[in-house]
């Protein structure tokens, strides 16, 4: 079960969680982690949340750790992203993003150039200024020295502040150690010198660290919407018939697609001379909606295959799902599928981090599944 699937199920079955908006993402991420065994963690996406920190590792075993301000400190939101790729000699990169009421004025200052940069303070000691703020990315990169000092501070109780002129954003250290250990476990670093947490005294060589996994390659094929049916007949089927056929693709229709039997319209797109893309709204919440998407033959045997019940868009061979963690849209879950000529294959899955008011649309992109997509010539 994927992260976005769990989110969709929680949104549909427990709408009260959307009101208590700060609960949804951490709870669901923790749930998805519980579902993964230690063996699976080495080969699939990993997600784990502990207090004010989280980690997401994708299928190449690149791990991204994101920390935030304490949840009761929403006046000055801040987030730091630490990225460590797989492999024995991988370094750690760091970025910082400021949010909140002072965000606009702070970004305006930083865009002026070298005169205005963010400084890192740990236990009231100044560890210097970050690199120049990127207006395009909306964040500033930490220096190598700052990353090293921050990693050391996060293993114990520390006061961590990002300072710009007279404003001080405080980064929480709560949950960081647990998240760092989870990243070490996922990448096979526990007990090695490259681990975040030296739990076993670095007794193992770095050669035991899991190497990077290859990025899956997908071939995108543009659907032929003008193709002529192989049986030379136009496709025609009643809504009730379509609903009956699609029921067989789901184990729990009442929860996965409760709107399947209603009178909302079915949308049908031709993919090629024999296959169709069929869509029908499955569920609707206060600020999220999920559309069911199936691929089926245009004549018997129809053999419908469910792609997702949480789609939010379809455009020329690409299905997307974007679901909010809460109404204001400061945290999202995203999934994408592409047409490969015979079926839709998942090409991307990610979240934008915890719901902490860092930025509209979320603070970061934290993928758990990535691919390399090539367009067929």
HURASUL-V6697 format. One line per field, one symbol per residue. psi: psi as a letter, one per 20 degrees, with the letter a starting at -180 (. if undefined). Layout:
psi->???
//
This chain:
psi->prghgggggggghmhhhhgmhihgggggghghhhiprhghhiirqppppodjqqqppaiikpppppqrrqhjlihmqqqppppprrqhkprpqqqqpqaahjgghghgghiibihorpqpppljppkaqrrppohghkrpqqrghggghghghiirpqopqppodjqopppqjpigggghhhggghjkipjrijqgomhkkliqqiiiqprqqqpqpqopppqnijqpphjkqqppqqghggggghhiiqhmghhhmhjgjajqqppppphaiiqqppqppgqpahjqqppppqpqqjrqphlqppgqjkqiqpoljppqpopqhrhikjpqpqqqqqpjhhrpqpiqprrjaqnkkgqpirgronqipqropppp.
//
